[in-house]
Amino acid sequence: MSGHDGLSPEKERQILDGAAAVFAEAGYEGASMSRIAAVAGVSKGTLYNYFAGKRELFAAFMQRACASRIALIFDAVSDDATAEETLTRICTHMMEMMVSEEGLLIYRMAVAEAGKFPELAEVFYAAGPQRALARMTDLISRHAAAGLLHVDDAEFAAEQLFALVQTRVLLRRRLRLIDGVPDSDIRRVVTAGVHLFLRGYGAPAAPP
């Protein structure tokens, strides 16, 4: 269902696809509603009928971009998988997304505009990192309830896990010190991070 009254899912997709292209090209400050309307193939009046201004449109774009990626990362988890398999799969998909060109673009736009438009950073955090943290916290809590993990603070544990699987890779990629991250490097970092996490939180299946 569309997030804006009277706006069909198809029209919303059309507008947000146009907004994504313009924000990627010009950044938030350089983008204009006129340019977004032109790229989206709608009139400027139509755009303003559904979005009060550029900030609201940017927020909708960011929420859609992050929500779709979070869903892809977490919704494919199998109920039959072990805790190690589940965490490894989720963290691998998460890192693949974060080091991708699209993932870098979304992150850089939020950071670039945070000084002048702090509310946009809040939108990004709520739509992406905070949502991912909530999903991982819930997963860890369920594993703890099932006796697979020994965790006192599931949210803190989730943040620790996310930090572990970013080791060596993410900062260098965000700084463009490396052009890309091979799948083998992601697997190595994620595997090591998940093993360390499971040892620290006492999972019965953790490696010695």
ROSE-4610 file (N, C-alpha, C; in Angstrom, 1 decimal, always signed):
// ROSE-4610
residu = [M/M/M/S/S/S/G/G/G/H/H/H/D/D/D/G/G/G/L/L/L/S/S/S/P/P/P/E/E/E/K/K/K/E/E/E/R/R/R/Q/Q/Q/I/I/I/L/L/L/D/D/D/G/G/G/A/A/A/A/A/A/A/A/A/V/V/V/F/F/F/A/A/A/E/E/E/A/A/A/G/G/G/Y/Y/Y/E/E/E/G/G/G/A/A/A/S/S/S/M/M/M/S/S/S/R/R/R/I/I/I/A/A/A/A/A/A/V/V/V/A/A/A/G/G/G/V/V/V/S/S/S/K/K/K/G/G/G/T/T/T/L/L/L/Y/Y/Y/N/N/N/Y/Y/Y/F/F/F/A/A/A/G/G/G/K/K/K/R/R/R/E/E/E/L/L/L/F/F/F/A/A/A/A/A/A/F/F/F/M/M/M/Q/Q/Q/R/R/R/A/A/A/C/C/C/A/A/A/S/S/S/R/R/R/I/I/I/A/A/A/L/L/L/I/I/I/F/F/F/D/D/D/A/A/A/V/V/V/S/S/S/D/D/D/D/D/D/A/A/A/T/T/T/A/A/A/E/E/E/E/E/E/T/T/T/L/L/L/T/T/T/R/R/R/I/I/I/C/C/C/T/T/T/H/H/H/M/M/M/M/M/M/E/E/E/M/M/M/M/M/M/V/V/V/S/S/S/E/E/E/E/E/E/G/G/G/L/L/L/L/L/L/I/I/I/Y/Y/Y/R/R/R/M/M/M/A/A/A/V/V/V/A/A/A/E/E/E/A/A/A/G/G/G/K/K/K/F/F/F/P/P/P/E/E/E/L/L/L/A/A/A/E/E/E/V/V/V/F/F/F/Y/Y/Y/A/A/A/A/A/A/G/G/G/P/P/P/Q/Q/Q/R/R/R/A/A/A/L/L/L/A/A/A/R/R/R/M/M/M/T/T/T/D/D/D/L/L/L/I/I/I/S/S/S/R/R/R/H/H/H/A/A/A/A/A/A/A/A/A/G/G/G/L/L/L/L/L/L/H/H/H/V/V/V/D/D/D/D/D/D/A/A/A/E/E/E/F/F/F/A/A/A/A/A/A/E/E/E/Q/Q/Q/L/L/L/F/F/F/A/A/A/L/L/L/V/V/V/Q/Q/Q/T/T/T/R/R/R/V/V/V/L/L/L/L/L/L/R/R/R/R/R/R/R/R/R/L/L/L/R/R/R/L/L/L/I/I/I/D/D/D/G/G/G/V/V/V/P/P/P/D/D/D/S/S/S/D/D/D/I/I/I/R/R/R/R/R/R/V/V/V/V/V/V/T/T/T/A/A/A/G/G/G/V/V/V/H/H/H/L/L/L/F/F/F/L/L/L/R/R/R/G/G/G/Y/Y/Y/G/G/G/A/A/A/P/P/P/A/A/A/A/A/A/P/P/P/P/P/P]
num = [1/1/1/2/2/2/3/3/3/4/4/4/5/5/5/6/6/6/7/7/7/8/8/8/9/9/9/10/10/10/11/11/11/12/12/12/13/13/13/14/14/14/15/15/15/16/16/16/17/17/17/18/18/18/19/19/19/20/20/20/21/21/21/22/22/22/23/23/23/24/24/24/25/25/25/26/26/26/27/27/27/28/28/28/29/29/29/30/30/30/31/31/31/32/32/32/33/33/33/34/34/34/35/35/35/36/36/36/37/37/37/38/38/38/39/39/39/40/40/40/41/41/41/42/42/42/43/43/43/44/44/44/45/45/45/46/46/46/47/47/47/48/48/48/49/49/49/50/50/50/51/51/51/52/52/52/53/53/53/54/54/54/55/55/55/56/56/56/57/57/57/58/58/58/59/59/59/60/60/60/61/61/61/62/62/62/63/63/63/64/64/64/65/65/65/66/66/66/67/67/67/68/68/68/69/69/69/70/70/70/71/71/71/72/72/72/73/73/73/74/74/74/75/75/75/76/76/76/77/77/77/78/78/78/79/79/79/80/80/80/81/81/81/82/82/82/83/83/83/84/84/84/85/85/85/86/86/86/87/87/87/88/88/88/89/89/89/90/90/90/91/91/91/92/92/92/93/93/93/94/94/94/95/95/95/96/96/96/97/97/97/98/98/98/99/99/99/100/100/100/101/101/101/102/102/102/103/103/103/104/104/104/105/105/105/106/106/106/107/107/107/108/108/108/109/109/109/110/110/110/111/111/111/112/112/112/113/113/113/114/114/114/115/115/115/116/116/116/117/117/117/118/118/118/119/119/119/120/120/120/121/121/121/122/122/122/123/123/123/124/124/124/125/125/125/126/126/126/127/127/127/128/128/128/129/129/129/130/130/130/131/131/131/132/132/132/133/133/133/134/134/134/135/135/135/136/136/136/137/137/137/138/138/138/139/139/139/140/140/140/141/141/141/142/142/142/143/143/143/144/144/144/145/145/145/146/146/146/147/147/147/148/148/148/149/149/149/150/150/150/151/151/151/152/152/152/153/153/153/154/154/154/155/155/155/156/156/156/157/157/157/158/158/158/159/159/159/160/160/160/161/161/161/162/162/162/163/163/163/164/164/164/165/165/165/166/166/166/167/167/167/168/168/168/169/169/169/170/170/170/171/171/171/172/172/172/173/173/173/174/174/174/175/175/175/176/176/176/177/177/177/178/178/178/179/179/179/180/180/180/181/181/181/182/182/182/183/183/183/184/184/184/185/185/185/186/186/186/187/187/187/188/188/188/189/189/189/190/190/190/191/191/191/192/192/192/193/193/193/194/194/194/195/195/195/196/196/196/197/197/197/198/198/198/199/199/199/200/200/200/201/201/201/202/202/202/203/203/203/204/204/204/205/205/205/206/206/206/207/207/207/208/208/208]
x = [+0.8/+0.0/+0.9/+0.4/+1.2/+1.2/+2.3/+2.4/+1.8/+1.2/+0.6/-0.8/-1.7/-3.2/-3.4/-4.1/-4.5/-3.4/-2.3/-1.1/-1.0/-1.2/-1.2/+0.2/+0.4/+1.7/+2.6/+1.9/+2.6/+3.1/+2.2/+2.6/+3.7/+3.6/+4.6/+5.9/+5.9/+7.2/+7.8/+7.0/+7.4/+8.1/+7.4/+8.0/+9.3/+9.3/+10.5/+11.6/+11.3/+12.4/+13.1/+12.2/+12.8/+13.6/+13.0/+13.7/+15.1/+15.1/+16.4/+17.4/+17.0/+18.0/+18.5/+17.7/+18.1/+18.9/+18.5/+19.3/+20.7/+20.8/+22.1/+23.0/+22.4/+23.1/+23.5/+22.6/+22.9/+23.0/+22.7/+22.7/+21.4/+21.2/+20.0/+19.9/+21.0/+20.9/+20.8/+21.5/+21.5/+20.2/+19.4/+18.2/+17.1/+16.3/+15.1/+13.8/+12.7/+11.5/+11.1/+11.5/+11.3/+12.0/+13.3/+14.1/+13.5/+13.1/+12.6/+11.3/+10.4/+9.2/+9.5/+10.5/+10.8/+11.3/+12.2/+12.8/+11.7/+10.8/+9.8/+8.7/+8.6/+7.6/+6.2/+6.2/+5.0/+5.1/+4.0/+4.0/+4.5/+5.0/+5.4/+4.3/+3.1/+1.9/+1.5/+1.6/+1.3/+2.3/+3.5/+4.5/+4.1/+3.8/+3.4/+2.1/+1.3/+0.0/+0.2/+1.3/+1.6/+2.7/+3.6/+4.8/+4.9/+4.9/+4.9/+6.1/+7.2/+8.5/+9.6/+10.8/+11.9/+12.3/+12.1/+12.5/+11.6/+10.3/+9.4/+9.6/+10.0/+10.2/+11.5/+12.5/+13.8/+13.6/+12.7/+12.4/+11.7/+10.8/+10.1/+11.0/+11.9/+12.9/+13.8/+14.3/+15.2/+14.5/+13.3/+12.5/+12.3/+12.0/+11.8/+13.1/+14.1/+15.4/+15.9/+15.8/+16.3/+15.4/+14.0/+13.1/+13.2/+13.3/+13.4/+14.6/+15.7/+17.0/+17.0/+16.4/+16.3/+15.5/+14.4/+13.5/+14.2/+15.0/+15.7/+16.8/+17.4/+18.4/+17.8/+16.7/+16.1/+15.0/+14.3/+13.1/+13.4/+14.6/+15.0/+15.6/+15.4/+16.0/+15.2/+15.8/+15.1/+15.0/+13.8/+13.5/+14.3/+14.8/+15.6/+17.1/+17.5/+18.9/+19.4/+20.7/+21.3/+21.5/+21.8/+22.1/+23.3/+24.3/+25.5/+25.1/+24.4/+24.0/+23.1/+22.2/+21.3/+22.1/+22.9/+23.6/+24.6/+25.3/+26.2/+25.5/+24.3/+23.6/+23.2/+22.6/+22.1/+23.3/+24.4/+25.5/+26.2/+26.2/+26.8/+26.0/+24.7/+23.8/+23.9/+24.0/+24.0/+25.3/+26.4/+27.7/+27.7/+27.2/+27.1/+26.3/+25.3/+24.5/+25.2/+25.9/+26.6/+27.8/+28.5/+29.7/+29.3/+28.1/+27.7/+27.6/+27.7/+27.6/+26.3/+25.2/+23.9/+23.9/+24.5/+24.5/+25.4/+26.6/+27.5/+26.8/+26.1/+25.4/+24.4/+23.6/+22.6/+23.3/+24.3/+25.0/+25.7/+26.3/+27.0/+26.0/+24.9/+23.9/+23.5/+23.2/+22.8/+23.9/+25.1/+26.2/+26.5/+26.4/+26.7/+25.7/+24.5/+23.5/+23.2/+23.9/+23.6/+23.9/+24.9/+25.2/+24.2/+23.7/+22.7/+21.3/+21.1/+19.7/+19.7/+19.9/+20.0/+18.8/+17.6/+16.5/+16.6/+17.3/+17.5/+18.4/+19.3/+20.1/+19.3/+18.3/+17.4/+16.5/+16.1/+15.3/+16.1/+17.3/+18.2/+18.4/+18.7/+19.0/+17.8/+16.6/+15.4/+15.0/+15.2/+14.8/+15.7/+17.0/+18.0/+18.6/+19.7/+20.4/+19.5/+18.6/+17.7/+16.8/+16.3/+15.4/+16.1/+17.3/+18.2/+18.5/+18.8/+19.2/+18.0/+16.8/+15.6/+15.3/+15.5/+15.3/+16.3/+17.6/+18.6/+18.4/+18.0/+17.7/+16.6/+15.6/+14.5/+15.0/+15.8/+16.3/+17.2/+18.1/+18.9/+18.1/+17.1/+16.2/+15.5/+15.1/+14.4/+15.4/+16.6/+17.7/+18.0/+18.0/+18.3/+17.2/+15.9/+14.8/+14.8/+15.3/+15.4/+16.6/+17.4/+18.6/+19.8/+19.8/+20.9/+21.9/+21.6/+22.5/+22.3/+23.3/+23.2/+23.4/+22.4/+22.4/+21.6/+22.2/+21.5/+20.8/+21.6/+21.1/+21.2/+20.0/+20.0/+20.3/+19.9/+20.2/+21.7/+22.3/+23.8/+24.5/+24.1/+24.7/+24.5/+23.4/+23.2/+24.1/+24.3/+25.2/+26.7/+27.0/+28.4/+28.6/+27.6/+27.7/+27.9/+27.1/+27.2/+28.6/+29.1/+30.4/+31.5/+31.4/+32.4/+32.4/+31.3/+31.3/+31.7/+31.9/+32.4/+33.9/+34.6/+36.0/+36.8/+37.7/+38.6/+38.0/+36.7/+36.1/+35.4/+34.4/+33.5/+34.1/+34.9/+35.5/+36.4/+37.2/+38.0/+37.2/+36.1/+35.2/+34.6/+34.1/+33.4/+34.4/+35.6/+36.6/+37.2/+36.8/+37.3/+38.7/+39.2/+40.6/+40.7/+39.5/+39.5/+38.3/+38.4/+37.4/+36.2/+36.4/+35.4/+35.8/+34.9/+35.2/+34.9/+35.9/+35.6/+34.7/+33.9/+33.0/+33.8/+35.0/+35.9/+36.3/+36.5/+36.8/+35.6/+34.4/+33.2/+33.0/+33.1/+32.9/+33.9/+35.2/+36.2/+35.9/+35.5/+35.2/+33.9/+32.9/+31.7/+31.8/+32.5/+32.7/+33.4/+34.5/+35.3/+34.5/+33.7/+32.9/+31.8/+31.1/+30.1/+30.6/+31.8/+32.4/+32.8/+33.3/+33.7/+32.5/+31.5/+30.2/+29.6/+29.6/+29.0/+29.9/+31.2/+32.0/+31.8/+31.6/+31.4/+30.1/+29.1/+27.7/+27.3/+28.3/+28.1/+27.2/+27.1/+26.2/+26.8/+25.9/+26.4/+27.2/+26.8/+27.4/+28.6/+29.1/+30.2/+31.5/+32.4/+33.7/+34.5/+35.4/+36.2/+37.2]
y = [-1.2/+0.0/+1.2/+2.2/+3.5/+4.2/+4.9/+5.6/+7.0/+7.4/+8.7/+8.6/+9.2/+9.1/+9.5/+8.6/+8.9/+8.5/+8.1/+7.8/+6.3/+5.8/+4.4/+3.9/+2.6/+2.0/+2.3/+2.2/+2.3/+3.8/+4.7/+6.1/+6.5/+6.0/+6.2/+5.7/+4.4/+3.9/+4.7/+5.2/+6.1/+7.3/+8.0/+9.2/+8.9/+7.9/+7.6/+7.1/+6.4/+6.1/+7.3/+8.3/+9.5/+10.3/+10.3/+11.0/+10.3/+9.0/+8.2/+8.6/+8.7/+9.0/+10.5/+11.4/+12.8/+13.0/+12.3/+12.4/+11.8/+10.7/+10.1/+10.9/+11.7/+12.5/+13.8/+14.5/+15.8/+16.0/+14.9/+15.0/+15.7/+15.8/+16.4/+17.8/+18.6/+20.0/+20.4/+19.6/+20.0/+19.6/+18.7/+18.3/+19.3/+19.3/+20.3/+19.5/+20.0/+19.3/+19.3/+20.4/+20.5/+19.3/+19.2/+18.1/+16.7/+16.5/+15.2/+14.9/+15.9/+15.8/+15.4/+16.1/+15.8/+14.4/+14.0/+12.6/+11.5/+11.8/+10.9/+10.8/+11.8/+11.9/+12.3/+13.2/+13.7/+15.2/+15.9/+17.4/+17.8/+19.0/+19.5/+19.6/+20.0/+20.0/+18.7/+17.7/+16.3/+15.9/+16.3/+16.0/+16.6/+17.9/+18.6/+18.2/+17.5/+17.0/+15.9/+15.2/+14.1/+14.3/+15.2/+15.5/+17.0/+17.4/+18.8/+19.5/+18.8/+19.4/+18.4/+18.9/+18.0/+17.1/+17.7/+16.9/+15.7/+15.9/+14.8/+13.7/+14.2/+13.3/+12.5/+13.2/+12.5/+11.5/+11.8/+10.9/+9.6/+9.8/+8.7/+7.8/+8.5/+7.7/+6.9/+7.5/+6.9/+5.7/+5.9/+4.9/+3.7/+3.9/+2.8/+2.1/+2.8/+2.2/+1.3/+1.8/+1.0/-0.1/+0.1/-0.9/-2.1/-1.9/-3.0/-3.8/-3.2/-3.9/-4.7/-4.1/-4.8/-6.0/-5.9/-7.0/-8.2/-7.8/-8.9/-9.6/-8.8/-9.4/-10.3/-10.0/-10.7/-11.7/-11.5/-12.3/-13.7/-13.9/-15.2/-16.2/-15.9/-16.8/-18.0/-19.2/-20.5/-20.8/-21.3/-21.7/-23.0/-23.7/-24.9/-24.7/-23.5/-23.2/-23.1/-23.4/-23.2/-21.7/-21.3/-19.9/-19.4/-20.2/-19.8/-19.6/-20.5/-20.4/-19.2/-18.9/-17.8/-16.5/-16.3/-15.1/-14.9/-15.9/-15.8/-15.4/-15.9/-15.6/-14.1/-13.7/-12.3/-11.3/-11.6/-10.6/-10.6/-11.7/-11.7/-10.9/-11.0/-10.2/-8.7/-8.5/-7.1/-6.4/-7.1/-6.6/-6.4/-7.3/-7.2/-6.0/-5.7/-4.5/-3.2/-3.2/-2.0/-1.6/-2.6/-2.2/-2.1/-2.3/-2.1/-0.6/-0.3/+1.1/+1.8/+1.0/+1.6/+1.8/+0.9/+1.0/+2.2/+2.4/+3.5/+4.8/+4.8/+6.1/+6.6/+5.6/+6.0/+6.5/+5.8/+6.2/+7.6/+7.8/+9.1/+10.3/+10.0/+11.1/+11.5/+10.5/+10.8/+11.6/+11.1/+11.8/+13.2/+13.3/+14.6/+15.7/+15.3/+16.3/+16.4/+15.6/+15.6/+16.9/+17.7/+18.9/+20.0/+20.1/+21.2/+20.7/+19.4/+18.9/+17.6/+17.8/+16.7/+15.8/+16.3/+15.5/+14.4/+14.7/+13.7/+12.5/+12.8/+11.8/+10.9/+11.6/+10.8/+9.9/+10.4/+9.5/+8.3/+8.5/+7.4/+6.4/+6.9/+6.0/+5.2/+5.8/+5.1/+4.1/+4.5/+3.6/+2.4/+2.6/+1.6/+1.0/+1.6/+1.0/+0.6/+1.5/+1.2/+0.1/+0.0/-1.1/-2.4/-2.4/-3.6/-4.1/-3.1/-3.4/-4.0/-3.5/-4.0/-5.5/-5.7/-7.1/-8.1/-7.6/-8.5/-8.7/-7.6/-7.8/-8.8/-8.7/-9.7/-11.1/-11.3/-12.6/-13.2/-12.3/-12.8/-13.1/-12.3/-12.6/-13.9/-14.2/-15.5/-16.7/-16.5/-17.5/-17.7/-16.6/-16.7/-17.4/-17.1/-17.7/-19.2/-19.6/-21.1/-21.7/-21.0/-21.6/-21.7/-21.1/-21.1/-20.1/-19.0/-18.0/-17.6/-17.1/-16.5/-15.0/-14.3/-12.8/-12.1/-11.1/-10.3/-9.1/-8.5/-7.3/-7.6/-8.0/-8.4/-7.3/-6.1/-5.0/-4.7/-4.7/-4.5/-5.6/-6.8/-7.9/-7.8/-7.3/-7.1/-6.0/-5.0/-3.9/-4.4/-5.3/-5.9/-6.7/-7.5/-8.4/-7.6/-6.6/-5.7/-5.1/-4.7/-4.1/-5.1/-6.3/-7.4/-7.7/-7.8/-8.2/-7.1/-5.9/-4.8/-4.6/-5.4/-5.3/-5.3/-4.4/-4.3/-3.9/-4.2/-4.0/-2.7/-2.4/-1.3/+0.1/+0.4/+1.7/+2.0/+1.0/+1.2/+1.4/+0.7/+0.8/+2.2/+2.6/+3.9/+5.1/+4.9/+5.9/+5.8/+4.8/+4.5/+4.2/+3.6/+3.1/+1.8/+1.1/-0.1/+0.1/-0.4/-0.3/-1.2/-2.3/-3.3/-4.3/-5.1/-6.2/-7.5/-8.4/-9.7/-10.5/-11.4/-12.2/-13.0/-13.4/-14.2/-13.4/-12.1/-11.2/-11.0/-10.9/-10.8/-12.0/-13.2/-14.5/-14.6/-14.2/-14.3/-13.5/-12.2/-11.3/-11.7/-12.1/-12.4/-13.7/-14.7/-16.0/-15.8/-15.0/-14.7/-14.0/-13.0/-12.2/-13.0/-13.8/-14.6/-15.7/-16.3/-17.2/-16.5/-15.4/-14.7/-14.3/-13.8/-13.5/-14.7/-15.9/-17.0/-17.6/-17.5/-17.8/-16.9/-15.6/-14.7/-14.8/-15.3/-15.4/-16.8/-17.7/-19.0/-19.9/-19.8/-20.7/-22.1/-23.1/-24.5/-25.0/-24.5/-25.0/-24.2/-23.2/-22.4/-23.2/-22.8/-23.6/-23.5/-24.4/-24.4/-23.3]
z = [+0.0/+0.0/+0.0/-0.7/-0.8/+0.6/+0.8/+2.1/+2.0/+0.9/+0.8/+0.2/+0.9/+0.6/-0.9/-1.6/-3.0/-4.0/-3.6/-4.5/-4.6/-5.8/-6.1/-6.0/-5.7/-5.6/-6.8/-8.0/-9.3/-9.4/-9.1/-9.2/-8.2/-7.0/-6.0/-6.4/-7.0/-7.5/-8.6/-9.5/-10.6/-10.0/-9.0/-8.5/-7.7/-6.9/-6.1/-6.9/-8.0/-8.9/-9.5/-9.9/-10.4/-9.4/-8.1/-7.0/-6.8/-6.8/-6.6/-7.6/-8.9/-9.9/-9.7/-9.4/-9.2/-8.0/-6.9/-5.6/-5.8/-6.6/-6.8/-7.7/-8.6/-9.5/-8.9/-8.1/-7.6/-6.1/-5.4/-3.9/-3.5/-2.2/-1.7/-2.0/-1.7/-1.9/-3.3/-4.2/-5.6/-6.4/-5.8/-6.4/-6.3/-7.3/-7.3/-7.6/-7.1/-7.3/-8.8/-9.5/-10.9/-11.7/-11.3/-12.0/-11.7/-10.4/-10.0/-10.8/-10.9/-11.7/-13.1/-13.7/-15.1/-15.3/-14.4/-14.5/-14.2/-13.3/-12.9/-14.0/-14.9/-15.9/-15.3/-14.3/-13.8/-13.8/-13.6/-13.5/-12.1/-12.0/-10.7/-9.8/-10.4/-9.5/-8.9/-9.8/-9.3/-8.1/-8.3/-7.3/-5.9/-6.0/-4.8/-4.2/-5.0/-4.5/-3.4/-3.6/-2.7/-1.8/-2.1/-1.2/-1.0/+0.3/+0.6/+0.1/+0.0/-0.4/-0.6/-0.8/-1.1/+0.1/+1.3/+2.5/+2.7/+2.5/+2.6/+1.5/+0.3/-0.8/-0.5/+0.0/+0.3/+1.4/+2.4/+3.5/+2.9/+2.0/+1.4/+0.6/-0.2/-0.9/+0.0/+1.0/+2.0/+2.7/+3.1/+3.8/+2.8/+1.6/+0.6/+0.4/+0.1/-0.2/+1.0/+2.2/+3.3/+3.7/+3.6/+4.0/+3.1/+1.8/+0.9/+1.1/+1.4/+1.6/+2.9/+4.0/+5.3/+5.1/+4.4/+4.2/+3.5/+2.5/+1.7/+2.6/+3.5/+4.4/+5.4/+6.0/+7.1/+6.8/+5.7/+5.5/+4.9/+4.4/+3.8/+4.8/+6.1/+7.1/+7.2/+7.3/+7.4/+8.9/+9.2/+10.6/+11.0/+10.0/+10.3/+10.5/+10.2/+10.3/+11.7/+11.9/+13.3/+13.5/+14.8/+15.1/+14.3/+14.1/+13.4/+11.9/+11.3/+9.9/+9.7/+10.6/+10.4/+10.5/+11.6/+11.7/+10.6/+10.1/+9.0/+7.8/+7.5/+6.3/+6.3/+7.4/+7.6/+7.5/+8.2/+8.2/+6.8/+6.1/+4.8/+3.8/+3.8/+3.0/+3.4/+4.7/+5.1/+4.6/+4.7/+4.3/+2.8/+2.0/+0.6/+0.2/+0.9/+0.6/+1.0/+2.1/+2.6/+1.8/+1.2/+0.4/-1.1/-1.4/-2.8/-3.2/-4.4/-4.9/-4.4/-4.5/-4.0/-2.5/-1.8/-0.3/+0.1/-0.6/-0.3/-0.7/-1.8/-2.2/-1.1/-0.6/+0.4/+1.6/+2.1/+3.3/+3.1/+2.0/+1.7/+1.6/+1.1/+1.0/+2.4/+3.2/+4.6/+5.4/+5.2/+5.9/+5.4/+4.1/+3.4/+3.9/+4.1/+4.4/+5.9/+6.7/+8.2/+8.8/+8.4/+9.0/+8.8/+7.6/+7.3/+7.6/+7.4/+7.5/+8.4/+9.8/+10.7/+10.7/+10.3/+10.3/+9.2/+8.2/+7.1/+7.6/+8.5/+9.1/+10.0/+10.7/+11.6/+10.8/+9.6/+8.7/+8.3/+7.8/+7.4/+8.5/+9.7/+10.8/+11.2/+11.2/+11.6/+10.5/+9.2/+8.2/+7.9/+8.2/+7.9/+9.1/+9.7/+10.9/+12.0/+12.4/+13.6/+13.3/+12.1/+11.7/+11.7/+11.1/+11.1/+12.5/+13.4/+14.8/+15.5/+15.2/+15.9/+15.4/+14.1/+13.6/+14.2/+14.3/+14.8/+16.3/+17.0/+18.5/+18.7/+17.9/+18.1/+17.8/+16.8/+16.5/+17.6/+18.1/+19.2/+20.4/+20.7/+21.8/+21.7/+20.5/+20.3/+20.4/+20.0/+20.1/+21.6/+22.4/+23.8/+24.5/+24.1/+24.8/+24.5/+23.4/+23.0/+23.6/+24.3/+25.0/+24.1/+22.9/+22.0/+22.2/+22.9/+23.3/+24.7/+25.4/+26.8/+26.7/+26.7/+26.4/+27.5/+28.1/+29.0/+28.3/+27.4/+26.7/+25.2/+24.6/+23.2/+22.2/+22.5/+21.6/+21.6/+22.8/+22.9/+22.1/+22.3/+21.6/+20.1/+19.6/+18.2/+17.6/+18.4/+18.0/+17.9/+18.9/+18.9/+17.6/+17.3/+16.1/+14.9/+14.7/+13.5/+13.4/+14.6/+14.5/+14.2/+14.7/+14.4/+12.9/+12.2/+10.8/+9.9/+10.4/+9.5/+9.6/+10.4/+10.6/+9.2/+9.1/+8.0/+6.7/+6.5/+5.2/+5.0/+5.9/+5.6/+5.5/+6.5/+6.6/+5.3/+5.0/+3.8/+2.5/+2.5/+1.3/+1.3/+2.4/+2.4/+2.1/+2.5/+2.2/+0.8/+0.0/-1.3/-1.4/-0.2/-0.2/-1.0/-1.2/-2.0/-2.9/-4.2/-5.2/-5.0/-4.4/-4.2/-3.1/-2.7/-1.7/-2.3/-2.5/-3.0/-2.0/-2.6/-1.8/-0.7/-1.1/-0.2/+1.0/+0.9/+2.0/+2.9/+2.3/+3.1/+3.9/+3.3/+4.0/+5.1/+4.9/+5.9/+7.1/+6.9/+8.0/+8.7/+8.0/+8.6/+9.4/+8.8/+9.6/+10.9/+10.8/+12.0/+13.0/+12.6/+13.5/+14.2/+13.4/+14.0/+14.9/+14.6/+15.5/+16.8/+16.7/+18.0/+18.8/+18.1/+18.8/+19.5/+18.9/+19.5/+20.6/+20.5/+21.7/+22.8/+22.6/+23.6/+24.3/+23.6/+24.2/+24.5/+24.4/+25.0/+24.2/+22.9/+22.1/+22.2/+22.5/+22.6/+21.4/+20.2/+19.0/+18.6/+19.5/+19.1/+19.0/+18.1/+17.9/+19.2/+19.5/+20.7/+20.5]
